[in-house]
């Protein structure tokens, strides 16, 4: 006999024989103890109890696989009495197999096995053999047959069994068993009822032609097949078929048209779905009796959309002082051709998030075309008299002195409006100028540097990232002041318009050496296009923070550091503050003054950003600067100083507009 077999005391079938090394009993199992013919007690079985029962059964039957099944069935009895959901029976057998294999490996090498492994196994033998499902607690909470007290008691018992194991079962719950028995009786009563169907009788007031899809009474054999799927505790209909009345013009039903539009189902798809439902009846419905076709679906949905749009326009109440926004994009239509689309919004009290008026196709992106489409949408929604201001991108097609959309829209609406240039668009131009100065202009569809980060992202150690060191930079005291102000502001922001804004703010805090409120974590780099400068800012910060792991050249690392300093200390706070209209004049002047001082740190970047920012100082007109009276960034003394401001006369404003010179307002210099 081989040594391993004599030590294991187990034959090829898995039965345990007495070994010469045992001293207590000829049948004692190594580390487990005496085999047991049953699992006793009022607690969920431990690993020792499971193994004892397994070894007793395998000695008698000699079939290990059958013993696994028998052991699992006995253990599941306790878990069912405790009303705790378990993993599948197959999963239980696999778990028991792994437990036996672990014991087997220790038993084979009993003379040379490490003591810590043996002691660890012995310490776990008296713990719960946990076969509970991952959602066992949730399953108890959803059990409608249990009272809240019973649910808490079952959850507490399960948690106790996984820990100290002080609690025990007091036998089968008689109340629960009675509820279960009544439920099974109700299900059995439902099964015994045959021949009655729930019919929906047509209303006498409904004169529309309708047809019925009638199902035959199922046979007893069919009912027996259906019985196998009926489970106590779940709702089951009385019969597998019901009789319903369906309109011949089924595609005209509002619920069906709304569902098709909400799920973006094509006309062909909705016709196919309806036809399949009709064919699935017993007997199958006659499709010739219904008016279903692709053209019918198209007309019905178009009519429904017009009705919904008219109802929304009728119910819409525009804000008393509304701001109209518009922006155009080049998009591809259904045939793959590019066309201009223009979205028109209005916002105001009661519509802070904006109300979409229309997304209109336009022949081109000129100022006159945009103004006409915007005016048409405003007239369609009957809110022309409520428009008080315009919000727009500061492109030449919008701000042109002669052919700009702003000039044409004011002429079409026959009134002068407050002009609020989009500050986010201005800030995008500023950071674009800074990036072009540092990295140079590029016409490639994607930046190779960004692609490098995306490809190597999974290989980077995200716990090792660089932080900015501004102690050795020029104007270090002033930069430290900017750092403190930026960190203080970002830590106070709790609401974010978009998640990429939050990510940019958190990366700024990390690169400045401060942990964000949500902790340190990095999102995987996403898509990046030339028009999405917020995504580019996120890329630049991440590339700088992991530049030492990307093995970049020293010259490129210096450029990334320049970009990170500009973005974290100047750009990020300016971007996040820019949407507030009453603070915009103060923020613009503050950024202008900071860029002037930033020339001592990085002259080239500061000059490039100043060149763009200076072209947009037209925002500091008296009509918009007056909004600063509502800003909390100015003191009362600074606001009172505005009484000395004289607005230019109309002739002077016209002359300045013709010459293209903004109103001189450089004396307005906030110091913070």
Order of alpha helices (4+ residues) and beta strands (2+ residues): alpha-alpha-alpha-alpha-alpha-alpha-alpha-alpha-beta-alpha-beta-alpha-alpha-alpha-beta-beta-beta-alpha-beta-alpha-alpha-beta-alpha-alpha-alpha-alpha-alpha-alpha-alpha-alpha-alpha-alpha-alpha-alpha-alpha
